[in-house]
Amino acid sequence: MLSRDCRRFREDFTPGTQEPHRESCPACDAYASAIERAAAAPKLPLPDSLRGQLRGVLPFVRHDEPRMPVPQVPLPAELKSRLRAIPREKRQKPPAWVRSSRWAVAASYFLTVVMLQTVGDPVALGQRATSTLVRRWDQAWTEVRQERLPRIESEIAERYGAAVSSLETSLTELRSDVYEMSSKQADRFSRLIRRNS
């Protein structure tokens, strides 16, 4: 994790400048050296085919732009101080009751006590809700059992009786048709036998 001085140095670093923090911190010296090497690296031109493909994907890529975000000109001192002041104004420590676990436990206990006093005992509330639900279920079931089930049973009995009677009439008609056809066939067979004998 970087210290505050290291973060400031890396935020303000411009290649080619010498600062005292760079001499005292080997990690920041290595960072500054890497940035300076990257800024001084020769910029090789890209082949035209690769440049065309990159423009299709990233239209802002050009071969003459630096590869790393190195500032071209240092920021003016007034602007730099104003930009540094922005995060400091917004970074405020959270209140003590948020940072301390004791406060969180006390707040949850306080909310529990207040809720119990305003709403009541949760066990009694649950029992009351359960008894109300059971009572409504019993009312609905007795209504279904006493009113709707007999009506449904009578409708089913009527439909069953109608289906049975229509089936019986169809069977009697079929029997009579079969009897007529069989008697006609018997007459034909008997005539045919008489002729042949």
SERO-4910 file (N, C-alpha, C, O; in steps of 0.05 Angstrom, whole numbers):
BEGIN
 pado doro    nc1    nc2    nc3   cac1   cac2   cac3    cc1    cc2    cc3    oc1    oc2    oc3
  Met    A     17    -23      0      0      0      0     18     25      0     37     26     15
  Leu    A     11     43    -17     28     68    -19     22     87      3     -1     90     12
  Ser    A     43    101     12     39    122     32     28    147     18     26    148     -7
  Arg    A     20    166     34      9    191     23     30    206      6     23    217    -15
  Asp    A     55    206     15     76    219      0     81    206    -27     85    219    -47
  Cys    A     81    179    -27     85    164    -52     62    170    -72     67    173    -95
  Arg    A     37    170    -62     15    176    -79     17    204    -91     13    208   -115
  Arg    A     24    224    -75     28    251    -84     50    253   -105     47    266   -126
  Phe    A     72    239   -100     94    240   -119     86    228   -146     92    240   -167
  Arg    A     72    206   -145     63    193   -170     42    209   -185     41    209   -209
  Glu    A     25    223   -170      5    240   -183     18    264   -196     10    272   -218
  Asp    A     38    275   -184     50    300   -194     74    295   -212     86    314   -222
  Phe    A     83    270   -215    108    265   -229    106    273   -259     87    266   -273
  Thr    A    127    287   -268    130    294   -296    158    284   -303    177    289   -289
  Pro    A    161    269   -325    187    258   -333    208    280   -336    202    301   -348
  Gly    A    232    275   -325    254    294   -327    257    312   -302    277    326   -300
  Thr    A    238    312   -284    240    329   -260    253    313   -238    250    289   -236
  Gln    A    268    327   -221    280    314   -198    267    324   -172    264    349   -168
  Glu    A    258    306   -156    244    313   -131    258    299   -108    269    277   -112
  Pro    A    257    310    -84    271    297    -61    258    270    -54    273    252    -44
  His    A    233    267    -58    220    241    -50    231    218    -67    233    196    -58
  Arg    A    238    224    -92    248    203   -110    274    192   -100    280    169   -103
  Glu    A    291    210    -88    317    201    -78    314    185    -52    330    167    -46
  Ser    A    293    190    -36    290    176    -11    274    150    -13    276    133      4
  Cys    A    258    147    -34    240    123    -37    249    107    -61    245    116    -84
  Pro    A    259     83    -57    268     67    -81    245     58    -99    248     56   -123
  Ala    A    221     53    -87    198     44   -104    189     67   -122    183     62   -146
  Cys    A    188     91   -112    180    114   -129    202    120   -149    196    129   -171
  Asp    A    228    116   -142    249    120   -161    247    100   -184    251    107   -207
  Ala    A    240     75   -178    236     55   -199    212     62   -217    213     59   -241
  Tyr    A    190     72   -204    167     81   -219    174    104   -238    166    103   -261
  Ala    A    189    123   -228    196    147   -244    214    138   -267    212    149   -289
  Ser    A    233    120   -262    251    111   -283    236     96   -305    241    100   -328
  Ala    A    216     80   -297    200     65   -317    184     84   -334    182     80   -358
  Ile    A    172    105   -322    157    124   -337    175    139   -356    167    144   -379
  Glu    A    199    147   -347    217    162   -364    227    145   -387    230    155   -410
  Arg    A    232    119   -382    241    101   -404    219     98   -424    224     97   -448
  Ala    A    194     95   -414    171     92   -433    167    117   -449    160    116   -473
  Ala    A    171    141   -437    167    166   -452    189    170   -472    184    182   -493
  Ala    A    214    160   -466    236    164   -484    239    142   -505    256    144   -522
  Ala    A    223    121   -503    225     99   -522    219    108   -550    201    124   -554
  Pro    A    235     98   -569    229    107   -597    202     97   -606    194     74   -600
  Lys    A    188    114   -620    162    108   -629    164     96   -657    169    110   -677
  Leu    A    161     70   -659    163     56   -685    137     60   -700    116     57   -688
  Pro    A    138     66   -725    113     69   -740    100     42   -744    113     22   -748
  Leu    A     74     42   -743     59     17   -747     57     11   -776     55     30   -792
  Pro    A     56    -14   -784     50    -21   -812     22    -11   -819      4     -9   -803
  Asp    A     19     -4   -845     -6      8   -854    -30    -11   -850    -51     -2   -842
  Ser    A    -25    -37   -855    -48    -56   -852    -57    -57   -822    -81    -57   -817
  Leu    A    -37    -58   -804    -44    -59   -775    -57    -33   -766    -76    -33   -750
  Arg    A    -47    -10   -776    -58     16   -769    -87     18   -778   -104     28   -764
  Gly    A    -93      7   -802   -120      8   -812   -139    -10   -795   -161     -2   -790
  Gln    A   -128    -33   -787   -145    -50   -770   -150    -37   -743   -172    -39   -732
  Leu    A   -129    -24   -732   -132    -11   -706   -152     13   -708   -167     18   -690
  Arg    A   -151     27   -731   -169     49   -734   -198     39   -736   -217     53   -727
  Gly    A   -202     15   -747   -229      4   -748   -239     -2   -720   -263      1   -714
  Val    A   -221    -11   -702   -229    -18   -674   -228      7   -656   -247     13   -642
  Leu    A   -205     21   -658   -201     45   -641   -195     68   -660   -172     72   -668
  Pro    A   -214     85   -667   -210    105   -687   -190    127   -678   -180    143   -695
  Phe    A   -184    129   -653   -167    151   -643   -137    143   -643   -120    160   -637
  Val    A   -130    118   -649   -103    109   -647    -87    119   -671    -95    116   -694
  Arg    A    -65    133   -666    -46    141   -687    -18    133   -679    -13    129   -655
  His    A     -1    129   -698     26    119   -691     43    140   -678     63    133   -665
  Asp    A     36    165   -680     53    186   -668     44    194   -640     57    211   -628
  Glu    A     23    182   -629     15    189   -602     31    172   -582     40    150   -589
  Pro    A     36    183   -558     51    167   -538     34    143   -529     10    144   -528
  Arg    A     49    122   -521     36     98   -514     25     99   -485      7     84   -478
  Met    A     37    116   -468     29    118   -440     18    146   -435     26    165   -449
  Pro    A      0    149   -416    -12    176   -411      8    194   -397      6    199   -373
  Val    A     28    203   -411     48    222   -400     39    250   -406     34    256   -430
  Pro    A     37    268   -386     28    295   -393     49    309   -410     73    308   -405
  Gln    A     39    323   -431     57    338   -449     67    363   -436     91    370   -439
  Val    A     50    377   -421     57    402   -408     48    400   -379     26    391   -374
  Pro    A     65    408   -360     56    407   -332     33    426   -327     30    447   -341
  Leu    A     16    419   -308     -7    435   -302      1    461   -288     21    461   -273
  Pro    A    -14    483   -291     -8    507   -276    -11    502   -246    -27    485   -238
  Ala    A      4    517   -230      4    512   -201    -24    516   -189    -32    501   -171
  Glu    A    -38    537   -198    -65    542   -186    -84    519   -192    -99    511   -175
  Leu    A    -84    510   -217   -102    488   -225    -95    462   -210   -112    447   -201
  Lys    A    -68    457   -207    -60    433   -193    -69    434   -163    -78    413   -153
  Ser    A    -67    457   -150    -75    458   -122   -106    456   -120   -116    443   -101
  Arg    A   -120    467   -139   -150    464   -138   -158    435   -143   -177    425   -130
  Leu    A   -144    422   -161   -151    394   -167   -144    376   -143   -158    357   -137
  Arg    A   -123    383   -129   -115    367   -105   -135    372    -82   -140    354    -66
  Ala    A   -147    395    -81   -165    401    -59   -192    387    -62   -206    384    -42
  Ile    A   -200    380    -86   -226    367    -91   -229    341    -75   -248    339    -60
  Pro    A   -210    322    -78   -214    297    -62   -213    301    -32   -227    288    -17
  Arg    A   -197    320    -23   -195    325      6   -221    335     17   -229    329     39
  Glu    A   -235    352      2   -261    362     12   -282    340     14   -298    340     32
  Lys    A   -282    322     -5   -302    301     -6   -295    278     13   -314    263     22
  Arg    A   -270    274     20   -263    252     38   -267    260     67   -249    272     79
  Gln    A   -290    254     77   -295    259    105   -298    233    119   -309    213    108
  Lys    A   -289    232    144   -291    207    159   -320    202    166   -335    220    172
  Pro    A   -328    177    165   -356    171    173   -359    175    203   -340    175    217
  Pro    A   -384    179    212   -388    184    240   -379    160    257   -375    138    247
  Ala    A   -375    166    283   -364    145    301   -383    122    304   -374     99    306
  Trp    A   -409    126    303   -428    104    307   -427     85    283   -437     63    285
  Val    A   -417     94    260   -414     76    237   -388     60    239   -388     36    232
  Arg    A   -367     73    248   -341     60    249   -338     40    272   -324     20    270
  Ser    A   -352     44    294   -349     27    318   -371      5    318   -394     11    314
  Ser    A   -363    -19    324   -382    -41    325   -400    -39    350   -422    -48    351
  Arg    A   -389    -27    371   -405    -23    396   -429     -6    390   -451    -12    400
  Trp    A   -425     15    375   -448     32    368   -469     17    351   -493     21    355
  Ala    A   -459      1    333   -478    -15    316   -495    -34    333   -519    -36    328
  Val    A   -482    -48    352   -497    -66    370   -517    -51    387   -540    -59    390
  Ala    A   -508    -28    397   -526    -11    414   -550     -1    397   -572      0    407
  Ala    A   -544      7    372   -566     17    355   -586     -5    349   -610      0    349
  Ser    A   -576    -29    343   -594    -51    337   -611    -59    362   -635    -64    360
  Tyr    A   -598    -58    385   -613    -64    410   -635    -42    415   -657    -49    422
  Phe    A   -627    -17    410   -646      5    414   -670      2    395   -693      5    403
  Leu    A   -664     -5    369   -686     -8    350   -704    -32    357   -728    -30    354
  Thr    A   -692    -53    368   -708    -76    377   -727    -68    399   -751    -75    399
  Val    A   -717    -53    419   -733    -45    442   -756    -26    432   -779    -29    441
  Val    A   -749     -7    415   -770     11    405   -791     -4    389   -815      2    392
  Met    A   -783    -23    372   -802    -38    356   -820    -55    374   -844    -57    369
  Leu    A   -809    -67    395   -825    -83    414   -845    -65    428   -868    -74    433
  Gln    A   -837    -41    435   -856    -23    449   -878    -13    431   -901    -10    440
  Thr    A   -871     -7    406   -891      4    388   -909    -17    376   -934    -14    374
  Val    A   -897    -39    366   -913    -60    352   -924    -80    371   -947    -89    368
  Gly    A   -909    -88    391   -918   -108    410   -901   -132    409   -881   -133    395
  Asp    A   -909   -152    424   -894   -177    426   -896   -192    400   -919   -197    391
  Pro    A   -874   -200    387   -876   -214    362   -889   -242    364   -901   -251    345
  Val    A   -886   -255    387   -899   -281    390   -929   -278    391   -943   -294    378
  Ala    A   -939   -258    406   -968   -253    406   -978   -245    379  -1000   -254    371
  Leu    A   -963   -229    365   -971   -221    337   -973   -246    319   -991   -248    303
  Gly    A   -953   -264    321   -954   -288    305   -977   -306    312   -990   -317    294
  Gln    A   -983   -309    338  -1006   -325    346  -1032   -313    336  -1050   -327    327
  Arg    A  -1034   -286    338  -1058   -273    328  -1062   -277    298  -1084   -282    289
  Ala    A  -1040   -274    284  -1042   -277    255  -1049   -306    248  -1065   -311    229
  Thr    A  -1038   -325    262  -1044   -353    257  -1073   -360    263  -1086   -374    247
  Ser    A  -1083   -349    285  -1111   -355    292  -1130   -342    271  -1150   -354    264
  Thr    A  -1123   -318    262  -1140   -305    241  -1139   -321    216  -1160   -325    203
  Leu    A  -1116   -331    208  -1114   -347    184  -1130   -373    186  -1143   -381    167
  Val    A  -1128   -386    210  -1143   -411    214  -1173   -406    213  -1188   -422    201
  Arg    A  -1181   -384    226  -1210   -378    226  -1220   -373    197  -1242   -382    190
  Arg    A  -1205   -358    181  -1214   -352    154  -1214   -378    137  -1231   -381    120
  Trp    A  -1194   -395    142  -1193   -420    127  -1218   -437    134  -1230   -450    116
  Asp    A  -1225   -438    160  -1248   -454    168  -1274   -443    155  -1291   -458    146
  Gln    A  -1276   -416    155  -1300   -404    142  -1302   -411    113  -1323   -418    103
  Ala    A  -1279   -409     99  -1279   -415     70  -1286   -444     66  -1301   -451     47
  Trp    A  -1275   -462     82  -1279   -490     78  -1308   -498     84  -1320   -514     69
  Thr    A  -1320   -486    105  -1348   -492    111  -1366   -481     88  -1386   -494     81
  Glu    A  -1360   -458     77  -1375   -448     55  -1374   -466     31  -1394   -472     18
  Val    A  -1350   -476     25  -1347   -494      2  -1362   -520      8  -1376   -530     -9
  Arg    A  -1359   -531     32  -1370   -557     39  -1401   -555     40  -1414   -574     32
  Gln    A  -1412   -533     50  -1441   -532     54  -1456   -522     29  -1478   -531     24
  Glu    A  -1444   -503     14  -1458   -491     -8  -1449   -501    -35  -1465   -509    -52
  Arg    A  -1424   -501    -40  -1414   -506    -67  -1413   -536    -73  -1419   -544    -95
  Leu    A  -1404   -552    -54  -1402   -581    -60  -1429   -594    -66  -1430   -609    -86
  Pro    A  -1451   -588    -52  -1477   -600    -60  -1485   -591    -87  -1497   -607   -103
  Arg    A  -1480   -565    -94  -1488   -556   -120  -1472   -570   -142  -1483   -578   -163
  Ile    A  -1446   -574   -137  -1429   -588   -156  -1437   -617   -159  -1438   -628   -181
  Glu    A  -1444   -630   -136  -1453   -658   -136  -1479   -661   -152  -1481   -679   -168
  Ser    A  -1498   -642   -149  -1523   -644   -164  -1518   -639   -193  -1530   -653   -210
  Glu    A  -1501   -621   -201  -1495   -617   -229  -1482   -641   -241  -1488   -649   -264
  Ile    A  -1463   -654   -226  -1450   -678   -236  -1471   -700   -239  -1470   -715   -259
  Ala    A  -1489   -703   -220  -1509   -724   -222  -1528   -719   -246  -1534   -738   -260
  Glu    A  -1536   -694   -251  -1553   -688   -274  -1538   -695   -300  -1550   -708   -318
  Arg    A  -1513   -686   -302  -1498   -692   -327  -1494   -722   -331  -1496   -732   -353
  Tyr    A  -1488   -736   -309  -1484   -765   -311  -1510   -778   -319  -1510   -796   -337
  Gly    A  -1533   -770   -307  -1559   -781   -315  -1565   -776   -344  -1575   -793   -358
  Ala    A  -1560   -751   -353  -1565   -744   -381  -1548   -761   -400  -1557   -770   -420
  Ala    A  -1523   -765   -392  -1505   -781   -409  -1514   -810   -410  -1513   -822   -431
  Val    A  -1522   -821   -387  -1531   -849   -386  -1556   -852   -402  -1559   -872   -417
  Ser    A  -1575   -834   -399  -1601   -836   -414  -1596   -834   -444  -1608   -849   -460
  Ser    A  -1578   -816   -453  -1573   -813   -482  -1559   -838   -492  -1563   -847   -514
  Leu    A  -1541   -850   -475  -1528   -874   -483  -1548   -897   -485  -1546   -914   -504
  Glu    A  -1566   -899   -467  -1587   -920   -468  -1604   -918   -492  -1610   -938   -505
  Thr    A  -1613   -893   -498  -1629   -890   -522  -1614   -897   -547  -1625   -908   -566
  Ser    A  -1588   -889   -548  -1572   -896   -571  -1569   -926   -574  -1570   -937   -596
  Leu    A  -1565   -940   -551  -1562   -969   -552  -1588   -983   -561  -1588  -1001   -577
  Thr    A  -1611   -973   -551  -1636   -985   -560  -1641   -980   -590  -1650   -998   -604
  Glu    A  -1635   -956   -600  -1637   -951   -628  -1619   -969   -644  -1626   -980   -665
  Leu    A  -1594   -972   -635  -1575   -989   -648  -1585  -1019   -649  -1582  -1032   -669
  Arg    A  -1596  -1028   -626  -1606  -1055   -625  -1629  -1059   -645  -1630  -1079   -660
  Ser    A  -1647  -1040   -646  -1669  -1043   -664  -1659  -1042   -693  -1669  -1057   -710
  Asp    A  -1639  -1025   -699  -1628  -1024   -726  -1614  -1050   -733  -1617  -1061   -755
  Val    A  -1599  -1061   -714  -1586  -1087   -719  -1606  -1109   -722  -1603  -1127   -739
  Tyr    A  -1627  -1109   -706  -1648  -1130   -708  -1661  -1129   -736  -1665  -1149   -748
  Glu    A  -1668  -1104   -745  -1681  -1102   -771  -1662  -1112   -793  -1670  -1126   -811
  Met    A  -1636  -1103   -791  -1617  -1112   -811  -1613  -1142   -811  -1611  -1155   -832
  Ser    A  -1612  -1154   -787  -1608  -1183   -785  -1632  -1198   -796  -1630  -1218   -809
  Ser    A  -1656  -1187   -790  -1680  -1201   -800  -1682  -1199   -831  -1690  -1218   -844
  Lys    A  -1674  -1176   -842  -1674  -1173   -871  -1653  -1192   -883  -1659  -1205   -904
  Gln    A  -1630  -1194   -871  -1609  -1212   -881  -1619  -1242   -879  -1614  -1258   -897
  Ala    A  -1632  -1248   -857  -1642  -1275   -854  -1663  -1281   -876  -1663  -1303   -888
  Asp    A  -1680  -1262   -882  -1700  -1266   -904  -1685  -1270   -931  -1693  -1288   -946
  Arg    A  -1666  -1255   -936  -1651  -1258   -962  -1637  -1285   -963  -1638  -1298   -984
  Phe    A  -1624  -1293   -941  -1611  -1319   -941  -1631  -1342   -946  -1627  -1361   -961
  Ser    A  -1654  -1339   -932  -1674  -1361   -935  -1685  -1361   -964  -1689  -1383   -974
  Arg    A  -1689  -1339   -976  -1698  -1338  -1004  -1677  -1350  -1023  -1683  -1365  -1041
  Leu    A  -1652  -1343  -1017  -1629  -1353  -1034  -1627  -1383  -1031  -1622  -1396  -1051
  Ile    A  -1631  -1393  -1007  -1630  -1422  -1003  -1653  -1436  -1017  -1649  -1458  -1029
  Arg    A  -1677  -1425  -1016  -1700  -1437  -1029  -1696  -1438  -1059  -1703  -1458  -1072
  Arg    A  -1685  -1417  -1071  -1680  -1416  -1099  -1660  -1438  -1108  -1664  -1451  -1128
  Asn    A  -1640  -1440  -1093  -1619  -1460  -1100  -1627  -1489  -1095  -1616  -1507  -1107
  Ser    A  -1646  -1493  -1078  -1653  -1521  -1073  -1675  -1529  -1090  -1684  -1552  -1089
***
